[in-house]
Amino acid sequence: MAEYVQVFTSTARRDEAQRIAREMVERRLAACVQVLGPVSSTYRWKGAIETSDEWLCLIKTRQALFDELKAAIREVHPYEVPEILAVPVEAGSGTYLAWLEAETSKAEQGAADAQAR
């Protein structure tokens, strides 16, 4: 299994995507979230084919944090069924991956410190 993943989620509005991005970085569940858009999405929903503009979040994190990240996205996401897809990172710049590791490892350290109190 890959140590790092890029997680995708999308929302109907830019401010919703920015909120998700900020929450994930503040919680140290992601080192970086890029918001792209609008992008055009075509999908089947409740028996009908829909097309809408959405804002795409590209979330950089560690595989070990995926379950916690997924729960956090569901907590703040406005959609009934949000897109939450993880794609493994097979290779990357060593310095970037070290930065990603450092920025997301602090989440575990903070939780351990809180438990110790």
Buried (B, 14 or more C-beta within 10 A) or exposed (E): EEEBBBBBBBBBBBEBBBBBBEBBBEBBBBBBBEBEBBEEBEEEEEEEEEEEEBBBBBBBBBBBBBEBBBEBBEEBBEBEEBBBEBEEBEEEEEEBBEBBEEBBBEBBEEEEEEEEE
